[in-house]
Amino acid sequence: MRVLHIGKYFPPFAGGMEHFLADLLPALKAQGIEAAALVHHERSGRHGSRPIAPEDPPVYRAPTYGRLLYAPISPAFPRRLDRLIGELAPDLLHLHLPNTSAFWALALPSARRLPWVVHWHSDVVASTLDRRLSLAYGLYRPFEQALLARAERIIATSPEYLASSPALAPRRERCVVVPLGLDAARIPEPDAASRAQAEALWHSVAPSDRHSPSPRRVLAIGRLTYYKGHEILIRAAAALREAGVLIVGSGDLADALRGSIATLGLNGRVRLVGHQPGPVLDALLAGCDLLCLPSIERTEAFGLVQLEAMRFGKPVVVSDIPGSGTGWVVRQAGNGLTVPPGDPTALAAAIDRLGRDPEQARRLGQAGAQALETHFGIARIAERIAQLYAEVVDARPQSVSRKKT
């Protein structure tokens, strides 16, 4: 079977959707499926790219010209998609949403002849924090609903997200829950040089009380954007004099967050360290006491970074966002504590609780490592998706199937 994925970006672009797709493609190959992906180039410019060497990932990048409201601008995307369908002759399209370029499948006859599976990573939330998205969603929604109406199957990443999604409600009978997964083998033990760089970063946020039993190393990873809740973590840190906090990521809120750190007098205990290379990020995870995911809106639908913490056996403190899968992951894995979103007092209390009970923190971390093997390993997830592909293709009436090549 041949499957063409339509994604948003691909590593080195840092994001949960992107890392999941990077893990999924080789895992599907192990299931006997020839899977390729068309995405947007992570750098703006006139040129796209395609795999050249046999060892290159089967990923084709369309040229982009920046972004508008988080959506890539890529006039060449439909032409690239039409050409790839002709070259690769896929049996099925796997569309990863949200992604405005996926809507081109509605307009291309070559795409409309194929069955579609839609991977619903998150709703486009009519945010109370970013009013521009609320206005833009009025234009986005008709295309979204038209695409869902043509999909043979829709993959939601948690039961909670499926149950709460207004966009999926009219199509619930076609939905199936398959969580995101992670390839633990992709994340090796950090080398000495990466550990040294990570240690230098941790030493730059030394806690006030070096003899406290509370966690001294609290790590947050994610784009510095409106729904990630980094402001909540910074306010929580004001009550955690024993902890040092590193926030990894870049984004449009960097200056505002630095201002909050300075205003609260947290320079030296909380630090934004920007984007970090993969080996250093892995070393930061390996060296932290816990991972914090303080997101505050359903745009955070799952929190793949939780699975990365499981790889290193680290406990988590996570916002249990109503209608999101963030808390569901914790309840499935037993790998941490949940707190109400947007509550810095509760967040500080949960972090402090794990610091004062290192045995509980150790048990939670071990439970997460076990859950990565039993529930969230990419091989298990790819097997379920491959079965779904087979069901879709087998159920396709022969009269409307494309002619095999």
C-alpha positions as a printed Julia matrix, in Angstrom:
405×3 Matrix{Float64}:
   0.0    0.0     0.0
   1.15   3.53   -0.78
   0.1    6.49    1.36
   0.82  10.19    0.9
   0.69  12.33    4.05
  -0.12  16.03    3.8
   1.46  17.76    6.77
   2.26  21.25    7.93
   6.0   21.08    8.6
   8.64  18.44    9.31
  11.76  18.41   11.53
  13.99  20.34   11.98
  10.86  22.44   12.57
  10.08  21.85   16.25
   6.53  20.81   17.06
   4.49  17.87   18.26
   2.74  17.26   14.93
   6.07  17.37   13.13
   7.94  14.97   15.42
   5.0   12.56   15.38
   4.99  12.5    11.57
   8.76  11.96   11.55
   8.37   8.93   13.82
   5.29   7.62   12.0
   6.74   7.39    8.48
   9.45   4.79    9.25
   7.09   2.94   11.61
   4.58   2.59    8.77
   7.36   1.32    6.53
   7.95  -1.43    9.09
   4.26  -2.3     8.61
   4.83  -2.77    4.86
   3.42   0.63    3.84
   5.22   2.97    1.45
   4.56   6.31    3.14
   5.73   9.73    1.95
   4.85  13.26    3.04
   4.32  16.65    1.43
   4.9   19.52    3.87
   5.9   23.17    3.83
   9.55  24.16    3.88
  10.45  25.47    7.33
  12.47  28.33    5.79
  10.92  31.02    3.62
  12.24  31.17    0.07
  11.64  30.31   -3.54
  12.84  26.73   -3.45
  11.35  23.58   -2.0
  13.12  20.27   -1.64
  12.68  16.57   -2.25
  14.5   13.44   -1.04
  17.68  12.77   -3.01
  19.74  10.1    -1.25
  18.21   6.67   -0.48
  18.62   7.31    3.24
  16.71  10.63    3.11
  13.25  10.66    4.71
  10.54  10.41    2.01
   9.57  14.04    2.59
   8.83  16.65   -0.07
   8.86  20.31    0.98
   6.89  22.98   -0.88
   8.36  26.5    -0.91
   6.85  28.98    1.54
   6.72  32.76    1.84
   6.23  33.27    5.54
   3.08  32.72    7.64
  -0.22  34.43    8.18
  -1.94  33.7    11.53
   0.25  30.61   12.01
  -0.68  29.3     8.51
   2.14  28.8     5.96
   1.84  30.81    2.74
   2.66  28.44   -0.13
   1.14  29.19   -3.56
   3.06  26.23   -5.04
   1.52  23.68   -2.67
  -1.41  22.57   -4.87
   0.83  22.11   -7.89
   3.29  20.07   -5.81
   0.46  17.96   -4.42
  -1.0   17.23   -7.85
   2.43  16.29   -9.2
   3.22  14.01   -6.27
  -0.06  12.15   -6.59
   0.89  11.45  -10.2
   4.45  10.4    -9.34
   3.75   8.27   -6.26
   0.32   6.87   -7.24
  -0.86   6.61   -3.61
  -3.77   4.41   -2.58
  -4.79   6.89    0.1
  -4.2   10.44    1.37
  -3.55  11.01    5.08
  -4.28  14.66    5.89
  -2.92  16.18    9.11
  -5.0   19.08   10.42
  -5.05  21.95   11.27
  -3.38  22.87    8.0
  -4.88  25.27    5.47
  -2.92  23.73    2.58
  -4.71  20.43    3.12
  -7.82  22.15    1.76
  -6.31  21.96   -1.72
  -7.34  18.3    -1.75
 -10.91  19.54   -2.16
 -10.04  21.28   -5.42
  -7.75  18.77   -7.13
  -9.44  16.0    -9.17
  -6.42  13.76   -8.58
  -6.9   14.07   -4.82
 -10.68  13.73   -4.9
 -10.38  10.36   -6.63
  -8.57   8.92   -3.58
  -9.92   7.98   -0.14
  -8.85  10.24    2.72
  -7.95   9.71    6.34
  -7.92  12.92    8.39
  -5.66  13.1    11.44
  -7.3   15.62   13.76
  -4.45  17.0    15.87
  -6.51  19.87   17.27
  -9.45  22.18   16.64
  -8.82  25.7    15.46
  -9.99  27.1    18.78
 -11.96  30.34   18.72
  -9.49  31.71   21.24
 -10.38  34.24   23.89
  -6.65  35.01   24.04
  -6.05  35.74   20.33
  -9.1   37.42   18.79
  -7.63  37.21   15.3
  -8.15  33.44   15.32
 -11.81  33.86   16.2
 -12.32  36.06   13.15
 -10.26  33.86   10.85
 -12.11  30.71   11.88
 -15.26  32.01   10.2
 -13.41  31.72    6.87
 -11.64  28.47    7.78
 -14.66  26.48    9.03
 -16.51  25.88    5.71
 -13.4   24.33    4.16
 -12.72  22.31    7.32
 -16.25  20.89    7.31
 -16.15  20.16    3.58
 -12.91  18.23    4.05
 -14.29  16.26    7.01
 -17.42  15.43    5.02
 -15.32  13.67    2.36
 -13.03  11.82    4.8
 -13.5    8.07    5.11
 -12.09   8.06    8.64
 -11.04  10.72   11.14
  -8.39  10.02   13.79
  -8.78  11.85   17.11
  -5.9   11.67   19.57
  -7.91  11.16   22.78
 -11.48  10.33   23.83
 -11.75  13.67   25.63
 -10.84  15.67   22.56
 -13.24  13.71   20.38
 -16.09  14.2    22.83
 -15.51  17.95   23.15
 -14.75  18.93   19.57
 -17.6   20.88   17.95
 -15.95  20.45   14.55
 -15.99  16.64   14.83
 -19.48  16.38   16.32
 -21.33  16.0    12.97
 -18.9   13.24   11.85
 -18.46  11.32   15.09
 -19.54   8.0    13.55
 -16.47   8.12   11.29
 -14.04   8.95   14.1
 -11.64   6.59   15.82
  -9.32   7.35   18.74
  -5.62   6.62   18.2
  -3.22   8.49   20.53
   0.0   10.02   19.36
   3.11   7.9    19.73
   6.87   8.24   20.08
   9.86   6.29   18.84
  12.01   6.01   21.96
  14.93   4.75   19.85
  15.01   8.12   18.08
  16.06   9.79   21.34
  19.45   8.39   22.4
  21.16   8.86   25.71
  22.78  12.3    25.63
  26.49  12.45   24.87
  29.0   14.09   27.16
  29.17  17.36   25.23
  25.38  17.78   25.23
  25.19  16.97   28.94
  27.82  19.6    29.63
  25.85  22.24   27.72
  22.69  21.26   29.55
  24.44  21.42   32.91
  25.66  24.92   32.13
  22.07  25.98   31.45
  20.84  24.42   34.69
  23.57  26.16   36.68
  22.38  29.48   35.28
  19.06  29.1    37.17
  20.27  27.99   40.58
  17.53  28.02   43.26
  17.8   30.3    46.26
  18.01  27.39   48.7
  20.43  24.78   47.41
  19.71  22.43   50.34
  15.94  22.21   49.85
  14.41  18.81   48.98
  12.09  20.49   46.42
  12.78  19.91   42.72
  15.54  22.2    41.65
  15.17  21.63   37.93
  11.79  22.34   36.35
  11.7   22.16   32.56
   9.09  23.5    30.13
   9.31  22.95   26.37
   7.15  24.64   23.76
   6.66  27.61   21.48
   6.34  30.91   23.31
   2.8   31.49   22.13
  -0.56  32.44   23.56
  -1.92  29.04   24.63
   1.19  27.48   26.18
   0.73  29.11   29.6
   4.36  30.01   30.27
   3.19  33.14   32.09
   1.41  30.85   34.59
   4.6   28.86   35.2
   6.58  32.05   35.72
   4.07  33.27   38.32
   4.16  29.85   40.0
   7.96  30.05   40.16
   7.68  33.13   42.36
   6.43  30.8    45.12
   9.09  28.15   44.45
  12.29  29.65   45.79
  13.88  26.22   45.85
  13.46  25.59   42.1
  15.26  26.69   38.97
  13.1   26.86   35.84
  14.23  26.61   32.22
  11.78  27.37   29.4
  12.9   26.05   26.0
  11.4   27.47   22.82
  11.03  30.59   20.73
   8.01  32.64   19.75
   6.22  35.94   19.69
   5.79  36.22   23.47
   9.5   36.06   24.32
   9.84  39.76   25.19
   6.65  39.8    27.27
   7.75  36.73   29.22
  11.19  38.22   29.88
   9.43  41.29   31.2
   7.39  39.15   33.6
  10.5   37.39   34.84
  12.2   40.72   35.54
   9.12  42.28   37.15
   8.74  39.35   39.55
  12.44  39.44   40.42
  13.06  35.97   39.03
  16.19  36.63   36.98
  18.63  33.93   37.98
  15.85  31.44   38.86
  13.78  31.44   35.66
  15.3   31.7    32.22
  14.14  31.58   28.61
  16.82  29.71   26.69
  15.29  29.86   23.21
  15.44  27.04   20.7
  17.94  24.32   21.59
  19.43  21.66   19.32
  17.97  18.19   19.69
  20.9   16.64   21.61
  20.93  19.5    24.14
  17.15  19.32   24.54
  17.43  15.6    25.25
  20.15  16.3    27.81
  17.92  18.89   29.51
  15.14  16.31   29.75
  17.53  13.7    31.1
  18.78  16.13   33.75
  15.53  17.74   34.91
  13.55  16.77   38.0
  10.2   17.17   36.27
   8.58  18.44   33.1
   5.85  21.06   33.33
   3.17  21.53   30.66
   1.22  24.63   31.83
  -0.94  25.15   28.71
  -4.26  26.94   29.14
  -6.38  26.29   26.0
  -7.63  23.29   24.0
  -5.27  24.25   21.2
  -2.94  22.09   23.3
  -4.72  18.89   22.36
  -2.31  16.19   23.57
   1.14  17.35   24.62
   3.58  15.07   22.8
   6.35  16.43   25.02
   4.89  14.26   27.79
   5.97  11.2    25.8
   9.47  12.65   25.52
   9.55  12.98   29.31
   8.47   9.31   29.55
  11.51   8.38   27.45
  13.71   9.6    30.32
  11.44   8.4    33.12
  10.61  11.93   34.28
   7.39  12.85   36.13
   5.19  15.62   34.78
   2.93  18.34   36.12
   0.29  19.08   33.5
  -2.69  21.41   33.09
  -5.84  19.3    32.89
  -7.52  21.4    30.21
 -11.25  20.61   29.87
 -11.91  18.9    26.55
  -8.19  18.3    25.86
  -6.12  15.14   25.96
  -3.38  16.58   28.18
  -4.85  15.23   31.41
  -6.02  12.02   29.7
  -2.41  11.13   28.89
  -1.48  11.5    32.58
  -4.43   9.37   33.68
  -3.57   6.68   31.12
   0.12   6.62   31.97
   0.05   7.46   35.69
   3.14   9.59   35.04
   2.4   12.77   36.95
   0.06  15.26   38.58
  -2.64  17.4    36.97
  -3.71  20.91   37.94
  -6.46  23.28   36.78
  -5.28  25.39   33.84
  -4.36  29.01   34.53
  -3.86  28.51   38.27
  -0.29  29.41   39.34
  -1.0   28.58   42.99
  -2.11  25.03   42.17
   0.8   24.63   39.77
   3.32  25.7    42.4
   1.74  23.36   44.97
   1.99  20.36   42.63
   5.63  21.06   41.8
   6.4   21.53   45.5
   4.59  18.27   46.35
   6.81  16.23   44.05
   9.87  17.98   45.45
   8.97  16.99   48.97
   8.22  13.4    48.0
  11.06  12.19   45.76
   9.85   8.59   46.05
   6.51   9.56   44.52
   8.31  11.44   41.78
  10.41   8.36   41.05
   7.34   6.1    40.88
   5.53   8.45   38.55
   8.54   8.65   36.26
   8.86   4.88   36.14
   5.14   4.55   35.34
   5.62   6.91   32.42
   8.54   4.9    31.07
   6.42   1.75   31.23
   3.46   3.47   29.54
   5.69   4.5    26.64
   6.35   0.81   26.01
   2.8   -0.45   26.48
   0.56   2.39   25.24
   2.4    5.11   23.38
   5.21   3.41   21.45
   5.17   4.4    17.78
   5.2    0.77   16.56
   1.91   0.07   18.34
   0.39   3.3    17.0
   1.57   2.6    13.44
   0.04  -0.88   13.57
  -3.34   0.57   14.48
  -3.11   3.19   11.72
  -2.09   0.57    9.17
  -5.15  -1.48   10.1
  -7.27   1.62    9.6
  -5.76   2.16    6.14
  -6.59  -1.41    5.18
 -10.19  -0.99    6.31
 -10.58   2.21    4.29
  -9.04   0.86    1.1
 -10.86  -2.48    1.31
 -14.2   -0.73    1.83
 -13.68   1.56   -1.14
 -16.07   0.57   -3.95
 -14.11  -0.8    -6.87
 -16.08   1.39   -9.25
 -14.65   4.55   -7.71
 -11.17   3.24   -6.93
  -8.39   4.58   -9.06
  -6.84   2.39  -11.69
  -3.79   0.65  -10.24
  -0.46   1.41  -11.78
